[in-house]
Structures are given as C-alpha cells and as structure tokens.
C-alpha cells in the first residue's frame, strides 16, 4: 500500500468550514483504501492519513481534476499548504 501523512494548519475559526469541505464529497477515489483526519490533543495542527492500493492509484488521484477542486476548497481554510510525507506503508492492519 502507498499513501501520505499530512499536517493541516487551520486558520482560526475555520475548523467547521474545513470539515464541511471534507464531508461534501462522499465519493471514494479509485484505489483508495482508507483516509483519516486526527485532531491531536497536544497541538492545533491536524494530522491526516490517506492510504491507497498502490502508488499509481495515489498519483492518479492527486492529479485528478476533482481532487484539485477539493484541494483548492480546502486551501481557503488553511494557513499554508499541507506538509506531505508520501511513501510505502510497510506494515499495518485494518480491523
């Protein structure tokens, strides 16, 4: 599996609006296994994880027009572009 872990620096008072953007599109990209957004107890920077079946599926999603549109809508609520860490997930379990 392949994917990314990313950090979201949300503008003050934009949490609800950001969640609305995430919830507007309920479609699942081809090859996506799972995705999560965490609001940590220890920081205001949210952490996201997106998992895909393959690097090819991940790249295809990141280059898709619909993903670009969603990304631009997300940026309205972020202080800066997310910090991305892409790579192969070497071990894990889906319960």
C-alpha positions, -999 to 999 in steps of 0.1 A, spaced: 0 0 0 11 36 -6 -1 69 6 6 101 25 6 116 60 -1 153 61 -3 182 85 -31 208 83 -25 243 98 -61 255 100 -70 292 100 -85 304 133 -123 297 135 -122 276 102 -125 241 117 -162 236 110 -159 250 74 -129 227 68 -149 197 80 -177 207 57 -154 206 27 -142 172 36 -178 160 41 -192 175 9 -176 149 -14 -186 114 -3 -171 97 -33 -142 72 -29 -113 76 -53 -103 46 -73 -78 26 -54 -83 43 -20 -82 20 10 -89 45 38 -83 81 50 -84 97 84 -81 132 99 -70 135 135 -73 165 158 -44 158 183 -48 166 220 -13 182 221 -14 207 191 -36 227 169 -21 211 138 -44 184 125 -29 152 110 -43 134 80 -36 100 65 -46 87 31 -39 51 21 -41 37 -15 -37 3 -30 -7 15 -50 15 45 -58 -1 46 -92 -36 49 -77 -23 76 -53 -7 96 -81 -38 93 -103 -60 107 -75 -36 135 -68 -36 145 -105 -74 143 -110 -94 174 -116 -119 166 -88 -91 162 -63 -76 196 -74 -110 212 -69 -113 198 -34 -77 208 -26 -85 244 -37 -116 245 -15 -95 232 15 -69 259 10 -95 285 17 -94 273 53 -57 266 58 -29 290 67 -4 272 44 -2 242 21 -2 209 39 31 193 47 31 159 29 51 128 37 45 102 9 56 66 9 50 29 12 32 16 42 54 -14 52 32 -28 79 -3 -23 93 -36 -38 99 -72 -29 90 -95 -43 116 
